Amino acid sequence: MAKEFDLFGLAAAGGWLRWRHKHADIPPGTPCANCETPLQGAYCHSCGQLAEDFHKNIWRLFTEVLESFFHWDGRLFRTMPALVYKPGELTRNFMNGKRAYQVPPFRLFLVVLVVTFLVGHYATPKFDGATPPVVTDQSEGVAQARREILDDPSMTADEKKAALAIVDRDWASFGRAVGDTARKAGEAAERRDRPRSGVVLDEGPNDGKERAEIAPGWNMSLDEKADSRLNAWFKERALAINEDPERFFLILETWAHRVAVLALPVSALILSLLFVFQRRFFVYDHLIFSMHSLSFQLLLLTTIMLLQLLIGPAAWWLVVLAPTHLFLHMRGAYGTSWWGTLLRMFILFLLTVFAFSLLALLWLYLGFAEMGTG
């Protein structure tokens, strides 16, 4: 996983581990340790530093860590229920300045994102790549999907292999299948672009002797040279994926953290287009809505992955809560009508599929490109 991203998320979580002191740890009138202003309360009224004795023994540090861990500032336990049950009110309150009781939206999004990737990393079955694919789910739906793939005449053998690996959740085999397909495509393109020169044998009817003729040299155009370099670039990385598919998926996991953050400005831009004629909302407001909405969707995904370990694929029925929550959230935050909300949700769905597909392509490109640096 991306170390800097994890540290950022943990640092954001650290903001929850602080709470407001109601009483100063040192007597009033004591000079502030930072600016030497006489203290009058729990915080310095000049620089804002906490009024406490910074010389602490190990026992006091230990008790404060426990207290801060279990206290959680109270904001978390007020923000999370509101995010689930009253998302529109939560977002609208933040837009209107009622923020003291809330966890900051971006901090909330970062921490939930880290938790989601942690759960996804450990909830996904792992394979060593040396054994045949293991089907962990023997449900009728999976068996039916496998039969349809095997009986599909329009799919090549490599395509069937990759599709079966997805159904079996054998990501190592999927990586090798992708690498094989890419390698074969690169080799075919290389053969197609190879210079057409060589020895041509011709037995003439008149003399009956073999005649060797060297074909004229083949001068590639700029476009053809670019295609040749692209094929070489593609083939190098395809071979690397085929040899080490586990590293490829580790790289994809690392880049997924970074690309996921791009979903925030993309979502805010789409919402700006949907509410372009409502001047009372600004891009900042849409960004707050996006942080809250995506935080809930990630929480829902995390819950589904955890429940899947207990009850299997039936947990994915909870996905129906995603559009329901979005409807309540959008209508509550923006004050739109039923039909206006449904229309915007439909347009939002279309634009989101397009935009997130581009993000997915960017994610795959970044992971594919990094395979050539190892």
Secondary structure, 3 states (H helix, E strand, C coil): CCHHHHHHHHHHHHHHHCCCCCCCCCCCCCECCCCCCECCCCECCCCCCECCCCCCCHHHHHHHHHHHHHHCCCHHHHHHHHHHHCHHHHHHHHHCCCCCCCCCHHHHHHHHHHHHHHHHHHHCCCCCCCCCCCCCCCCHHHHHHHHHHHHCCCCCHHHHHHHHHHHHCCHHHHHHHHHHHHHHHHHHHHHHHCCCCCEEEEECCCCCCEEEEECCCCCCCHHHHHHHHHHHHHHHHHHHHHHCHHHHHHHHHHHHHHHHHCHHHHHHHHHHHHCCCCCCCCHHHHHHHHHHHHHHHHHHHHHHHHHHHHHHHHHHHHHHHHHHHHHHHHHHHHCCCHHHHHHHHHHHHHHHHHHHHHHHHHHHHHHHHHCCCC
